[in-house]
Amino acid sequence: MSRTTVLQLIAAVIAIAVLAVIHQGSGWFLSHMSNDFIVGMLFGMFLVLLVWIYEDWKERRSRA
């Protein structure tokens, strides 16, 4: 195996480990929150994403 392949495998293992820790941590965090908080947080994240997409669209339109 080449050095690049070994480094890619190490990076993949580290990425999977980090994602597993984030998954368990978010599950613990969300299990301790109320449903109203979770719904509000998701709605807020949706609004932020919507504004971000709109502003990006305006910026791209102004360049054209």
HELIX and SHEET records of a PDB file:
HELIX    1   1 ARG A    3  SER A   31  1                                  29    
HELIX    2   2 ASN A   35  ARG A   63  1                                  29    
END                                                                             
